[in-house]
Amino acid sequence: MATDYDAPRKTDDTENESIEALKERVPAKSVSTDEDADNPGSFDLSAADLADVELDVVVLPAQEDEFTCVHCFLVKHRLQFDHETKLGPICRECAH
């Protein structure tokens, strides 16, 4: 038997219920408006004192056996090279 999934679903149980009765059956969601979308765990970032922390990062220039893919802009080893375009080299991952 074919079922029309676009047809409205009405059962005898919910046909005569009021909107208020339906709302009472659904648990209320607790909505917090003070929660920051970028900080969902409400971690206090001001408590982290990072003023005295120095980050030492050594940036190496591209090596002879590396290239930068012009599609994903990642530095890849020459073994990942697929083909060259007029813009520059493309890696195997971006070529597929």
PDB file of N, CA, C and O in Angstrom:
ATOM      1  N   MET A   1       0.840  -1.178   0.000  1.00  0.00           N
ATOM      2  CA  MET A   1       0.000   0.000   0.000  1.00  0.00           C
ATOM      3  C   MET A   1       0.889   1.246   0.000  1.00  0.00           C
ATOM      4  O   MET A   1       1.835   1.342   0.782  1.00  0.00           O
ATOM      5  N   ALA A   2       0.586   2.174  -0.861  1.00  0.00           N
ATOM      6  CA  ALA A   2       1.365   3.402  -0.961  1.00  0.00           C
ATOM      7  C   ALA A   2       0.979   4.371   0.147  1.00  0.00           C
ATOM      8  O   ALA A   2      -0.188   4.469   0.527  1.00  0.00           O
ATOM      9  N   THR A   3       1.966   5.078   0.651  1.00  0.00           N
ATOM     10  CA  THR A   3       1.729   6.042   1.719  1.00  0.00           C
ATOM     11  C   THR A   3       2.003   7.435   1.188  1.00  0.00           C
ATOM     12  O   THR A   3       3.048   7.679   0.584  1.00  0.00           O
ATOM     13  N   ASP A   4       1.075   8.344   1.407  1.00  0.00           N
ATOM     14  CA  ASP A   4       1.263   9.735   1.015  1.00  0.00           C
ATOM     15  C   ASP A   4       1.911  10.472   2.183  1.00  0.00           C
ATOM     16  O   ASP A   4       1.241  10.822   3.155  1.00  0.00           O
ATOM     17  N   TYR A   5       3.214  10.702   2.081  1.00  0.00           N
ATOM     18  CA  TYR A   5       3.937  11.342   3.173  1.00  0.00           C
ATOM     19  C   TYR A   5       3.689  12.849   3.241  1.00  0.00           C
ATOM     20  O   TYR A   5       4.018  13.482   4.244  1.00  0.00           O
ATOM     21  N   ASP A   6       3.118  13.425   2.196  1.00  0.00           N
ATOM     22  CA  ASP A   6       2.809  14.851   2.204  1.00  0.00           C
ATOM     23  C   ASP A   6       1.458  15.147   2.827  1.00  0.00           C
ATOM     24  O   ASP A   6       1.169  16.304   3.133  1.00  0.00           O
ATOM     25  N   ALA A   7       0.629  14.143   3.022  1.00  0.00           N
ATOM     26  CA  ALA A   7      -0.695  14.350   3.606  1.00  0.00           C
ATOM     27  C   ALA A   7      -0.546  14.680   5.083  1.00  0.00           C
ATOM     28  O   ALA A   7       0.326  14.125   5.753  1.00  0.00           O
ATOM     29  N   PRO A   8      -1.385  15.579   5.605  1.00  0.00           N
ATOM     30  CA  PRO A   8      -1.306  15.914   7.034  1.00  0.00           C
ATOM     31  C   PRO A   8      -1.634  14.692   7.885  1.00  0.00           C
ATOM     32  O   PRO A   8      -2.535  13.914   7.569  1.00  0.00           O
ATOM     33  N   ARG A   9      -0.890  14.545   8.958  1.00  0.00           N
ATOM     34  CA  ARG A   9      -1.084  13.405   9.850  1.00  0.00           C
ATOM     35  C   ARG A   9      -1.972  13.819  11.002  1.00  0.00           C
ATOM     36  O   ARG A   9      -1.619  14.691  11.796  1.00  0.00           O
ATOM     37  N   LYS A  10      -3.106  13.195  11.082  1.00  0.00           N
ATOM     38  CA  LYS A  10      -4.025  13.471  12.185  1.00  0.00           C
ATOM     39  C   LYS A  10      -4.447  12.149  12.788  1.00  0.00           C
ATOM     40  O   LYS A  10      -4.842  11.220  12.083  1.00  0.00           O
ATOM     41  N   THR A  11      -4.356  12.082  14.093  1.00  0.00           N
ATOM     42  CA  THR A  11      -4.842  10.916  14.807  1.00  0.00           C
ATOM     43  C   THR A  11      -5.957  11.365  15.731  1.00  0.00           C
ATOM     44  O   THR A  11      -6.123  12.559  15.985  1.00  0.00           O
ATOM     45  N   ASP A  12      -6.703  10.430  16.220  1.00  0.00           N
ATOM     46  CA  ASP A  12      -7.817  10.761  17.109  1.00  0.00           C
ATOM     47  C   ASP A  12      -7.334  11.367  18.413  1.00  0.00           C
ATOM     48  O   ASP A  12      -8.045  12.160  19.029  1.00  0.00           O
ATOM     49  N   ASP A  13      -6.115  10.998  18.847  1.00  0.00           N
ATOM     50  CA  ASP A  13      -5.595  11.488  20.125  1.00  0.00           C
ATOM     51  C   ASP A  13      -5.288  12.979  20.090  1.00  0.00           C
ATOM     52  O   ASP A  13      -5.655  13.704  21.014  1.00  0.00           O
ATOM     53  N   THR A  14      -4.626  13.445  19.044  1.00  0.00           N
ATOM     54  CA  THR A  14      -4.167  14.827  19.000  1.00  0.00           C
ATOM     55  C   THR A  14      -5.114  15.744  18.238  1.00  0.00           C
ATOM     56  O   THR A  14      -4.878  16.949  18.158  1.00  0.00           O
ATOM     57  N   GLU A  15      -6.162  15.196  17.690  1.00  0.00           N
ATOM     58  CA  GLU A  15      -7.056  16.009  16.865  1.00  0.00           C
ATOM     59  C   GLU A  15      -7.789  17.071  17.668  1.00  0.00           C
ATOM     60  O   GLU A  15      -7.990  18.183  17.179  1.00  0.00           O
ATOM     61  N   ASN A  16      -8.183  16.756  18.872  1.00  0.00           N
ATOM     62  CA  ASN A  16      -8.992  17.675  19.664  1.00  0.00           C
ATOM     63  C   ASN A  16      -8.207  18.361  20.767  1.00  0.00           C
ATOM     64  O   ASN A  16      -8.796  19.081  21.574  1.00  0.00           O
ATOM     65  N   GLU A  17      -6.882  18.158  20.829  1.00  0.00           N
ATOM     66  CA  GLU A  17      -6.093  18.781  21.885  1.00  0.00           C
ATOM     67  C   GLU A  17      -5.834  20.250  21.574  1.00  0.00           C
ATOM     68  O   GLU A  17      -5.671  20.637  20.417  1.00  0.00           O
ATOM     69  N   SER A  18      -5.799  21.045  22.613  1.00  0.00           N
ATOM     70  CA  SER A  18      -5.513  22.460  22.427  1.00  0.00           C
ATOM     71  C   SER A  18      -4.012  22.673  22.333  1.00  0.00           C
ATOM     72  O   SER A  18      -3.224  21.785  22.658  1.00  0.00           O
ATOM     73  N   ILE A  19      -3.633  23.837  21.895  1.00  0.00           N
ATOM     74  CA  ILE A  19      -2.214  24.179  21.780  1.00  0.00           C
ATOM     75  C   ILE A  19      -1.558  24.180  23.160  1.00  0.00           C
ATOM     76  O   ILE A  19      -0.411  23.754  23.300  1.00  0.00           O
ATOM     77  N   GLU A  20      -2.267  24.649  24.164  1.00  0.00           N
ATOM     78  CA  GLU A  20      -1.715  24.679  25.513  1.00  0.00           C
ATOM     79  C   GLU A  20      -1.432  23.272  26.023  1.00  0.00           C
ATOM     80  O   GLU A  20      -0.423  23.042  26.689  1.00  0.00           O
ATOM     81  N   ALA A  21      -2.314  22.338  25.714  1.00  0.00           N
ATOM     82  CA  ALA A  21      -2.110  20.957  26.153  1.00  0.00           C
ATOM     83  C   ALA A  21      -0.904  20.344  25.447  1.00  0.00           C
ATOM     84  O   ALA A  21      -0.151  19.579  26.049  1.00  0.00           O
ATOM     85  N   LEU A  22      -0.723  20.677  24.177  1.00  0.00           N
ATOM     86  CA  LEU A  22       0.439  20.175  23.448  1.00  0.00           C
ATOM     87  C   LEU A  22       1.731  20.772  23.994  1.00  0.00           C
ATOM     88  O   LEU A  22       2.746  20.080  24.086  1.00  0.00           O
ATOM     89  N   LYS A  23       1.698  22.051  24.357  1.00  0.00           N
ATOM     90  CA  LYS A  23       2.885  22.706  24.902  1.00  0.00           C
ATOM     91  C   LYS A  23       3.278  22.115  26.249  1.00  0.00           C
ATOM     92  O   LYS A  23       4.462  22.058  26.580  1.00  0.00           O
ATOM     93  N   GLU A  24       2.304  21.679  27.018  1.00  0.00           N
ATOM     94  CA  GLU A  24       2.599  21.097  28.323  1.00  0.00           C
ATOM     95  C   GLU A  24       3.279  19.735  28.186  1.00  0.00           C
ATOM     96  O   GLU A  24       4.074  19.345  29.041  1.00  0.00           O
ATOM     97  N   ARG A  25       2.967  19.019  27.117  1.00  0.00           N
ATOM     98  CA  ARG A  25       3.578  17.711  26.907  1.00  0.00           C
ATOM     99  C   ARG A  25       5.038  17.820  26.486  1.00  0.00           C
ATOM    100  O   ARG A  25       5.825  16.918  26.772  1.00  0.00           O
ATOM    101  N   VAL A  26       5.413  18.895  25.818  1.00  0.00           N
ATOM    102  CA  VAL A  26       6.781  19.086  25.342  1.00  0.00           C
ATOM    103  C   VAL A  26       7.586  19.744  26.451  1.00  0.00           C
ATOM    104  O   VAL A  26       7.169  20.774  26.980  1.00  0.00           O
ATOM    105  N   PRO A  27       8.739  19.169  26.818  1.00  0.00           N
ATOM    106  CA  PRO A  27       9.556  19.797  27.861  1.00  0.00           C
ATOM    107  C   PRO A  27      10.094  21.141  27.387  1.00  0.00           C
ATOM    108  O   PRO A  27      10.495  21.297  26.233  1.00  0.00           O
ATOM    109  N   ALA A  28      10.096  22.095  28.287  1.00  0.00           N
ATOM    110  CA  ALA A  28      10.569  23.441  27.967  1.00  0.00           C
ATOM    111  C   ALA A  28      12.084  23.430  27.844  1.00  0.00           C
ATOM    112  O   ALA A  28      12.779  22.813  28.651  1.00  0.00           O
ATOM    113  N   LYS A  29      12.582  24.112  26.838  1.00  0.00           N
ATOM    114  CA  LYS A  29      14.028  24.230  26.651  1.00  0.00           C
ATOM    115  C   LYS A  29      14.523  25.400  27.479  1.00  0.00           C
ATOM    116  O   LYS A  29      13.911  26.467  27.515  1.00  0.00           O
ATOM    117  N   SER A  30      15.635  25.175  28.136  1.00  0.00           N
ATOM    118  CA  SER A  30      16.221  26.278  28.885  1.00  0.00           C
ATOM    119  C   SER A  30      17.124  27.056  27.937  1.00  0.00           C
ATOM    120  O   SER A  30      18.140  26.540  27.471  1.00  0.00           O
ATOM    121  N   VAL A  31      16.753  28.280  27.658  1.00  0.00           N
ATOM    122  CA  VAL A  31      17.499  29.129  26.739  1.00  0.00           C
ATOM    123  C   VAL A  31      18.260  30.153  27.557  1.00  0.00           C
ATOM    124  O   VAL A  31      17.678  30.930  28.313  1.00  0.00           O
ATOM    125  N   SER A  32      19.555  30.137  27.392  1.00  0.00           N
ATOM    126  CA  SER A  32      20.403  31.095  28.088  1.00  0.00           C
ATOM    127  C   SER A  32      20.847  32.159  27.103  1.00  0.00           C
ATOM    128  O   SER A  32      21.511  31.853  26.113  1.00  0.00           O
ATOM    129  N   THR A  33      20.489  33.394  27.364  1.00  0.00           N
ATOM    130  CA  THR A  33      20.832  34.473  26.439  1.00  0.00           C
ATOM    131  C   THR A  33      22.201  35.057  26.731  1.00  0.00           C
ATOM    132  O   THR A  33      22.768  35.751  25.887  1.00  0.00           O
ATOM    133  N   ASP A  34      22.749  34.785  27.925  1.00  0.00           N
ATOM    134  CA  ASP A  34      24.044  35.365  28.251  1.00  0.00           C
ATOM    135  C   ASP A  34      25.210  34.494  27.806  1.00  0.00           C
ATOM    136  O   ASP A  34      26.368  34.877  27.968  1.00  0.00           O
ATOM    137  N   GLU A  35      24.917  33.343  27.255  1.00  0.00           N
ATOM    138  CA  GLU A  35      25.987  32.455  26.806  1.00  0.00           C
ATOM    139  C   GLU A  35      26.546  32.946  25.480  1.00  0.00           C
ATOM    140  O   GLU A  35      25.801  33.202  24.534  1.00  0.00           O
ATOM    141  N   ASP A  36      27.838  33.071  25.426  1.00  0.00           N
ATOM    142  CA  ASP A  36      28.518  33.552  24.227  1.00  0.00           C
ATOM    143  C   ASP A  36      28.593  32.429  23.203  1.00  0.00           C
ATOM    144  O   ASP A  36      28.942  31.302  23.553  1.00  0.00           O
ATOM    145  N   ALA A  37      28.276  32.713  21.956  1.00  0.00           N
ATOM    146  CA  ALA A  37      28.296  31.692  20.914  1.00  0.00           C
ATOM    147  C   ALA A  37      29.712  31.193  20.649  1.00  0.00           C
ATOM    148  O   ALA A  37      29.889  30.029  20.289  1.00  0.00           O
ATOM    149  N   ASP A  38      30.712  32.033  20.816  1.00  0.00           N
ATOM    150  CA  ASP A  38      32.094  31.623  20.605  1.00  0.00           C
ATOM    151  C   ASP A  38      32.666  30.899  21.815  1.00  0.00           C
ATOM    152  O   ASP A  38      33.723  30.276  21.720  1.00  0.00           O
ATOM    153  N   ASN A  39      31.989  30.974  22.938  1.00  0.00           N
ATOM    154  CA  ASN A  39      32.452  30.374  24.174  1.00  0.00           C
ATOM    155  C   ASN A  39      31.303  29.594  24.799  1.00  0.00           C
ATOM    156  O   ASN A  39      30.777  30.005  25.833  1.00  0.00           O
ATOM    157  N   PRO A  40      30.897  28.465  24.188  1.00  0.00           N
ATOM    158  CA  PRO A  40      29.696  27.775  24.642  1.00  0.00           C
ATOM    159  C   PRO A  40      29.815  27.187  26.039  1.00  0.00           C
ATOM    160  O   PRO A  40      28.797  27.018  26.710  1.00  0.00           O
ATOM    161  N   GLY A  41      30.985  26.878  26.489  1.00  0.00           N
ATOM    162  CA  GLY A  41      31.154  26.326  27.821  1.00  0.00           C
ATOM    163  C   GLY A  41      31.213  27.395  28.890  1.00  0.00           C
ATOM    164  O   GLY A  41      31.400  27.079  30.065  1.00  0.00           O
ATOM    165  N   SER A  42      31.058  28.641  28.515  1.00  0.00           N
ATOM    166  CA  SER A  42      31.135  29.788  29.421  1.00  0.00           C
ATOM    167  C   SER A  42      32.436  29.777  30.215  1.00  0.00           C
ATOM    168  O   SER A  42      32.442  30.067  31.412  1.00  0.00           O
ATOM    169  N   PHE A  43      33.528  29.446  29.554  1.00  0.00           N
ATOM    170  CA  PHE A  43      34.836  29.477  30.186  1.00  0.00           C
ATOM    171  C   PHE A  43      35.265  30.919  30.329  1.00  0.00           C
ATOM    172  O   PHE A  43      35.224  31.680  29.362  1.00  0.00           O
ATOM    173  N   ASP A  44      35.665  31.293  31.489  1.00  0.00           N
ATOM    174  CA  ASP A  44      36.052  32.672  31.750  1.00  0.00           C
ATOM    175  C   ASP A  44      37.440  32.924  31.170  1.00  0.00           C
ATOM    176  O   ASP A  44      38.451  32.542  31.759  1.00  0.00           O
ATOM    177  N   LEU A  45      37.473  33.569  30.010  1.00  0.00           N
ATOM    178  CA  LEU A  45      38.739  33.815  29.334  1.00  0.00           C
ATOM    179  C   LEU A  45      39.557  34.906  30.019  1.00  0.00           C
ATOM    180  O   LEU A  45      40.776  34.961  29.857  1.00  0.00           O
ATOM    181  N   SER A  46      38.898  35.768  30.776  1.00  0.00           N
ATOM    182  CA  SER A  46      39.638  36.831  31.454  1.00  0.00           C
ATOM    183  C   SER A  46      40.467  36.270  32.606  1.00  0.00           C
ATOM    184  O   SER A  46      41.433  36.901  33.036  1.00  0.00           O
ATOM    185  N   ALA A  47      40.100  35.091  33.111  1.00  0.00           N
ATOM    186  CA  ALA A  47      40.839  34.499  34.224  1.00  0.00           C
ATOM    187  C   ALA A  47      42.169  33.928  33.761  1.00  0.00           C
ATOM    188  O   ALA A  47      43.090  33.778  34.565  1.00  0.00           O
ATOM    189  N   ALA A  48      42.281  33.612  32.497  1.00  0.00           N
ATOM    190  CA  ALA A  48      43.532  33.063  31.976  1.00  0.00           C
ATOM    191  C   ALA A  48      44.507  34.201  31.742  1.00  0.00           C
ATOM    192  O   ALA A  48      44.343  35.000  30.820  1.00  0.00           O
ATOM    193  N   ASP A  49      45.515  34.264  32.583  1.00  0.00           N
ATOM    194  CA  ASP A  49      46.498  35.329  32.465  1.00  0.00           C
ATOM    195  C   ASP A  49      47.610  34.856  31.538  1.00  0.00           C
ATOM    196  O   ASP A  49      48.503  34.116  31.950  1.00  0.00           O
ATOM    197  N   LEU A  50      47.549  35.286  30.294  1.00  0.00           N
ATOM    198  CA  LEU A  50      48.527  34.872  29.299  1.00  0.00           C
ATOM    199  C   LEU A  50      49.459  36.005  28.905  1.00  0.00           C
ATOM    200  O   LEU A  50      50.130  35.924  27.877  1.00  0.00           O
ATOM    201  N   ALA A  51      49.509  37.054  29.705  1.00  0.00           N
ATOM    202  CA  ALA A  51      50.315  38.215  29.362  1.00  0.00           C
ATOM    203  C   ALA A  51      51.814  37.900  29.395  1.00  0.00           C
ATOM    204  O   ALA A  51      52.581  38.464  28.615  1.00  0.00           O
ATOM    205  N   ASP A  52      52.232  37.004  30.291  1.00  0.00           N
ATOM    206  CA  ASP A  52      53.653  36.714  30.441  1.00  0.00           C
ATOM    207  C   ASP A  52      54.112  35.526  29.606  1.00  0.00           C
ATOM    208  O   ASP A  52      55.282  35.147  29.664  1.00  0.00           O
ATOM    209  N   VAL A  53      53.220  34.944  28.843  1.00  0.00           N
ATOM    210  CA  VAL A  53      53.561  33.755  28.075  1.00  0.00           C
ATOM    211  C   VAL A  53      54.126  34.165  26.726  1.00  0.00           C
ATOM    212  O   VAL A  53      53.530  34.956  25.994  1.00  0.00           O
ATOM    213  N   GLU A  54      55.291  33.608  26.415  1.00  0.00           N
ATOM    214  CA  GLU A  54      55.897  33.859  25.113  1.00  0.00           C
ATOM    215  C   GLU A  54      55.812  32.590  24.291  1.00  0.00           C
ATOM    216  O   GLU A  54      56.152  31.508  24.769  1.00  0.00           O
ATOM    217  N   LEU A  55      55.367  32.718  23.076  1.00  0.00           N
ATOM    218  CA  LEU A  55      55.287  31.580  22.186  1.00  0.00           C
ATOM    219  C   LEU A  55      56.445  31.654  21.197  1.00  0.00           C
ATOM    220  O   LEU A  55      56.592  32.623  20.452  1.00  0.00           O
ATOM    221  N   ASP A  56      57.246  30.621  21.212  1.00  0.00           N
ATOM    222  CA  ASP A  56      58.367  30.549  20.292  1.00  0.00           C
ATOM    223  C   ASP A  56      58.010  29.622  19.158  1.00  0.00           C
ATOM    224  O   ASP A  56      57.837  28.420  19.362  1.00  0.00           O
ATOM    225  N   VAL A  57      57.898  30.167  17.972  1.00  0.00           N
ATOM    226  CA  VAL A  57      57.575  29.383  16.792  1.00  0.00           C
ATOM    227  C   VAL A  57      58.673  29.617  15.769  1.00  0.00           C
ATOM    228  O   VAL A  57      59.004  30.752  15.427  1.00  0.00           O
ATOM    229  N   VAL A  58      59.219  28.525  15.298  1.00  0.00           N
ATOM    230  CA  VAL A  58      60.264  28.616  14.290  1.00  0.00           C
ATOM    231  C   VAL A  58      59.609  28.383  12.935  1.00  0.00           C
ATOM    232  O   VAL A  58      59.042  27.317  12.692  1.00  0.00           O
ATOM    233  N   VAL A  59      59.685  29.365  12.065  1.00  0.00           N
ATOM    234  CA  VAL A  59      59.117  29.255  10.723  1.00  0.00           C
ATOM    235  C   VAL A  59      60.259  28.976   9.760  1.00  0.00           C
ATOM    236  O   VAL A  59      61.192  29.767   9.618  1.00  0.00           O
ATOM    237  N   LEU A  60      60.155  27.831   9.108  1.00  0.00           N
ATOM    238  CA  LEU A  60      61.186  27.457   8.148  1.00  0.00           C
ATOM    239  C   LEU A  60      60.739  27.833   6.742  1.00  0.00           C
ATOM    240  O   LEU A  60      59.555  27.724   6.423  1.00  0.00           O
ATOM    241  N   PRO A  61      61.654  28.269   5.906  1.00  0.00           N
ATOM    242  CA  PRO A  61      61.287  28.518   4.505  1.00  0.00           C
ATOM    243  C   PRO A  61      61.001  27.190   3.812  1.00  0.00           C
ATOM    244  O   PRO A  61      61.381  26.128   4.305  1.00  0.00           O
ATOM    245  N   ALA A  62      60.334  27.257   2.677  1.00  0.00           N
ATOM    246  CA  ALA A  62      60.027  26.049   1.928  1.00  0.00           C
ATOM    247  C   ALA A  62      61.314  25.321   1.574  1.00  0.00           C
ATOM    248  O   ALA A  62      62.278  25.927   1.107  1.00  0.00           O
ATOM    249  N   GLN A  63      61.317  24.027   1.799  1.00  0.00           N
ATOM    250  CA  GLN A  63      62.483  23.212   1.513  1.00  0.00           C
ATOM    251  C   GLN A  63      62.520  22.862   0.021  1.00  0.00           C
ATOM    252  O   GLN A  63      61.553  23.095  -0.705  1.00  0.00           O
ATOM    253  N   GLU A  64      63.633  22.310  -0.418  1.00  0.00           N
ATOM    254  CA  GLU A  64      63.787  21.976  -1.830  1.00  0.00           C
ATOM    255  C   GLU A  64      62.813  20.888  -2.279  1.00  0.00           C
ATOM    256  O   GLU A  64      62.429  20.842  -3.448  1.00  0.00           O
ATOM    257  N   ASP A  65      62.412  20.013  -1.353  1.00  0.00           N
ATOM    258  CA  ASP A  65      61.519  18.918  -1.708  1.00  0.00           C
ATOM    259  C   ASP A  65      60.062  19.223  -1.338  1.00  0.00           C
ATOM    260  O   ASP A  65      59.263  18.300  -1.185  1.00  0.00           O
ATOM    261  N   GLU A  66      59.712  20.494  -1.194  1.00  0.00           N
ATOM    262  CA  GLU A  66      58.348  20.899  -0.842  1.00  0.00           C
ATOM    263  C   GLU A  66      57.805  21.889  -1.867  1.00  0.00           C
ATOM    264  O   GLU A  66      58.556  22.555  -2.581  1.00  0.00           O
ATOM    265  N   PHE A  67      56.483  21.964  -1.916  1.00  0.00           N
ATOM    266  CA  PHE A  67      55.819  22.957  -2.760  1.00  0.00           C
ATOM    267  C   PHE A  67      54.550  23.398  -2.045  1.00  0.00           C
ATOM    268  O   PHE A  67      54.069  22.710  -1.145  1.00  0.00           O
ATOM    269  N   THR A  68      54.016  24.530  -2.443  1.00  0.00           N
ATOM    270  CA  THR A  68      52.764  25.023  -1.884  1.00  0.00           C
ATOM    271  C   THR A  68      51.678  24.875  -2.936  1.00  0.00           C
ATOM    272  O   THR A  68      51.776  25.429  -4.031  1.00  0.00           O
ATOM    273  N   CYS A  69      50.651  24.129  -2.595  1.00  0.00           N
ATOM    274  CA  CYS A  69      49.534  23.914  -3.513  1.00  0.00           C
ATOM    275  C   CYS A  69      48.775  25.229  -3.673  1.00  0.00           C
ATOM    276  O   CYS A  69      48.471  25.894  -2.682  1.00  0.00           O
ATOM    277  N   VAL A  70      48.469  25.607  -4.910  1.00  0.00           N
ATOM    278  CA  VAL A  70      47.776  26.870  -5.147  1.00  0.00           C
ATOM    279  C   VAL A  70      46.275  26.746  -4.916  1.00  0.00           C
ATOM    280  O   VAL A  70      45.557  27.745  -4.952  1.00  0.00           O
ATOM    281  N   HIS A  71      45.796  25.523  -4.677  1.00  0.00           N
ATOM    282  CA  HIS A  71      44.369  25.340  -4.416  1.00  0.00           C
ATOM    283  C   HIS A  71      44.073  25.350  -2.918  1.00  0.00           C
ATOM    284  O   HIS A  71      43.188  26.081  -2.474  1.00  0.00           O
ATOM    285  N   CYS A  72      44.799  24.551  -2.130  1.00  0.00           N
ATOM    286  CA  CYS A  72      44.548  24.472  -0.686  1.00  0.00           C
ATOM    287  C   CYS A  72      45.547  25.293   0.133  1.00  0.00           C
ATOM    288  O   CYS A  72      45.366  25.461   1.339  1.00  0.00           O
ATOM    289  N   PHE A  73      46.586  25.799  -0.505  1.00  0.00           N
ATOM    290  CA  PHE A  73      47.609  26.643   0.123  1.00  0.00           C
ATOM    291  C   PHE A  73      48.379  25.937   1.232  1.00  0.00           C
ATOM    292  O   PHE A  73      48.908  26.588   2.133  1.00  0.00           O
ATOM    293  N   LEU A  74      48.444  24.606   1.172  1.00  0.00           N
ATOM    294  CA  LEU A  74      49.228  23.849   2.140  1.00  0.00           C
ATOM    295  C   LEU A  74      50.584  23.511   1.551  1.00  0.00           C
ATOM    296  O   LEU A  74      50.720  23.292   0.347  1.00  0.00           O
ATOM    297  N   VAL A  75      51.579  23.473   2.415  1.00  0.00           N
ATOM    298  CA  VAL A  75      52.913  23.070   1.982  1.00  0.00           C
ATOM    299  C   VAL A  75      52.942  21.551   1.977  1.00  0.00           C
ATOM    300  O   VAL A  75      52.681  20.914   2.997  1.00  0.00           O
ATOM    301  N   LYS A  76      53.257  20.982   0.837  1.00  0.00           N
ATOM    302  CA  LYS A  76      53.245  19.534   0.661  1.00  0.00           C
ATOM    303  C   LYS A  76      54.617  19.053   0.223  1.00  0.00           C
ATOM    304  O   LYS A  76      55.412  19.819  -0.322  1.00  0.00           O
ATOM    305  N   HIS A  77      54.888  17.769   0.467  1.00  0.00           N
ATOM    306  CA  HIS A  77      56.109  17.141  -0.009  1.00  0.00           C
ATOM    307  C   HIS A  77      55.974  16.884  -1.505  1.00  0.00           C
ATOM    308  O   HIS A  77      54.863  16.728  -2.012  1.00  0.00           O
ATOM    309  N   ARG A  78      57.081  16.840  -2.199  1.00  0.00           N
ATOM    310  CA  ARG A  78      57.069  16.627  -3.656  1.00  0.00           C
ATOM    311  C   ARG A  78      56.359  15.345  -4.069  1.00  0.00           C
ATOM    312  O   ARG A  78      55.871  15.248  -5.195  1.00  0.00           O
ATOM    313  N   LEU A  79      56.292  14.359  -3.178  1.00  0.00           N
ATOM    314  CA  LEU A  79      55.584  13.127  -3.492  1.00  0.00           C
ATOM    315  C   LEU A  79      54.082  13.353  -3.634  1.00  0.00           C
ATOM    316  O   LEU A  79      53.390  12.525  -4.226  1.00  0.00           O
ATOM    317  N   GLN A  80      53.568  14.462  -3.100  1.00  0.00           N
ATOM    318  CA  GLN A  80      52.153  14.788  -3.196  1.00  0.00           C
ATOM    319  C   GLN A  80      51.819  15.623  -4.428  1.00  0.00           C
ATOM    320  O   GLN A  80      50.658  15.970  -4.644  1.00  0.00           O
ATOM    321  N   PHE A  81      52.813  15.943  -5.225  1.00  0.00           N
ATOM    322  CA  PHE A  81      52.622  16.766  -6.425  1.00  0.00           C
ATOM    323  C   PHE A  81      51.833  15.981  -7.470  1.00  0.00           C
ATOM    324  O   PHE A  81      52.142  14.822  -7.746  1.00  0.00           O
ATOM    325  N   ASP A  82      50.803  16.621  -8.056  1.00  0.00           N
ATOM    326  CA  ASP A  82      50.012  15.972  -9.101  1.00  0.00           C
ATOM    327  C   ASP A  82      50.286  16.586 -10.463  1.00  0.00           C
ATOM    328  O   ASP A  82      50.717  15.893 -11.384  1.00  0.00           O
ATOM    329  N   HIS A  83      50.038  17.879 -10.595  1.00  0.00           N
ATOM    330  CA  HIS A  83      50.298  18.534 -11.878  1.00  0.00           C
ATOM    331  C   HIS A  83      50.490  20.034 -11.667  1.00  0.00           C
ATOM    332  O   HIS A  83      50.203  20.574 -10.598  1.00  0.00           O
ATOM    333  N   GLU A  84      50.970  20.673 -12.690  1.00  0.00           N
ATOM    334  CA  GLU A  84      51.242  22.109 -12.663  1.00  0.00           C
ATOM    335  C   GLU A  84      50.208  22.821 -13.529  1.00  0.00           C
ATOM    336  O   GLU A  84      49.917  22.378 -14.640  1.00  0.00           O
ATOM    337  N   THR A  85      49.659  23.907 -13.033  1.00  0.00           N
ATOM    338  CA  THR A  85      48.752  24.740 -13.820  1.00  0.00           C
ATOM    339  C   THR A  85      49.456  26.054 -14.106  1.00  0.00           C
ATOM    340  O   THR A  85      50.594  26.259 -13.684  1.00  0.00           O
ATOM    341  N   LYS A  86      48.779  26.949 -14.825  1.00  0.00           N
ATOM    342  CA  LYS A  86      49.401  28.251 -15.086  1.00  0.00           C
ATOM    343  C   LYS A  86      49.501  29.084 -13.814  1.00  0.00           C
ATOM    344  O   LYS A  86      50.281  30.034 -13.753  1.00  0.00           O
ATOM    345  N   LEU A  87      48.701  28.727 -12.781  1.00  0.00           N
ATOM    346  CA  LEU A  87      48.781  29.430 -11.503  1.00  0.00           C
ATOM    347  C   LEU A  87      49.857  28.861 -10.587  1.00  0.00           C
ATOM    348  O   LEU A  87      50.403  29.566  -9.739  1.00  0.00           O
ATOM    349  N   GLY A  88      50.157  27.565 -10.770  1.00  0.00           N
ATOM    350  CA  GLY A  88      51.159  26.926  -9.934  1.00  0.00           C
ATOM    351  C   GLY A  88      50.850  25.459  -9.715  1.00  0.00           C
ATOM    352  O   GLY A  88      49.979  24.901 -10.382  1.00  0.00           O
ATOM    353  N   PRO A  89      51.568  24.819  -8.773  1.00  0.00           N
ATOM    354  CA  PRO A  89      51.414  23.383  -8.557  1.00  0.00           C
ATOM    355  C   PRO A  89      50.117  23.032  -7.817  1.00  0.00           C
ATOM    356  O   PRO A  89      49.620  23.797  -6.989  1.00  0.00           O
ATOM    357  N   ILE A  90      49.589  21.846  -8.147  1.00  0.00           N
ATOM    358  CA  ILE A  90      48.386  21.310  -7.510  1.00  0.00           C
ATOM    359  C   ILE A  90      48.764  19.982  -6.856  1.00  0.00           C
ATOM    360  O   ILE A  90      49.459  19.167  -7.463  1.00  0.00           O
ATOM    361  N   CYS A  91      48.310  19.760  -5.619  1.00  0.00           N
ATOM    362  CA  CYS A  91      48.597  18.510  -4.946  1.00  0.00           C
ATOM    363  C   CYS A  91      47.620  17.422  -5.374  1.00  0.00           C
ATOM    364  O   CYS A  91      46.618  17.704  -6.032  1.00  0.00           O
ATOM    365  N   ARG A  92      47.911  16.184  -5.001  1.00  0.00           N
ATOM    366  CA  ARG A  92      47.069  15.051  -5.400  1.00  0.00           C
ATOM    367  C   ARG A  92      45.681  15.134  -4.798  1.00  0.00           C
ATOM    368  O   ARG A  92      44.706  14.770  -5.455  1.00  0.00           O
ATOM    369  N   GLU A  93      45.569  15.603  -3.566  1.00  0.00           N
ATOM    370  CA  GLU A  93      44.264  15.693  -2.920  1.00  0.00           C
ATOM    371  C   GLU A  93      43.348  16.685  -3.633  1.00  0.00           C
ATOM    372  O   GLU A  93      42.155  16.422  -3.786  1.00  0.00           O
ATOM    373  N   CYS A  94      43.879  17.793  -4.059  1.00  0.00           N
ATOM    374  CA  CYS A  94      43.072  18.805  -4.736  1.00  0.00           C
ATOM    375  C   CYS A  94      42.788  18.453  -6.181  1.00  0.00           C
ATOM    376  O   CYS A  94      41.832  18.968  -6.760  1.00  0.00           O
ATOM    377  N   ALA A  95      43.599  17.582  -6.784  1.00  0.00           N
ATOM    378  CA  ALA A  95      43.429  17.226  -8.180  1.00  0.00           C
ATOM    379  C   ALA A  95      42.248  16.272  -8.364  1.00  0.00           C
ATOM    380  O   ALA A  95      41.716  16.166  -9.469  1.00  0.00           O
ATOM    381  N   HIS A  96      41.836  15.589  -7.325  1.00  0.00           N
ATOM    382  CA  HIS A  96      40.751  14.605  -7.441  1.00  0.00           C
ATOM    383  C   HIS A  96      39.421  15.214  -7.194  1.00  0.00           C
ATOM    384  O   HIS A  96      38.405  14.522  -7.253  1.00  0.00           O
TER     385      HIS A  96
END
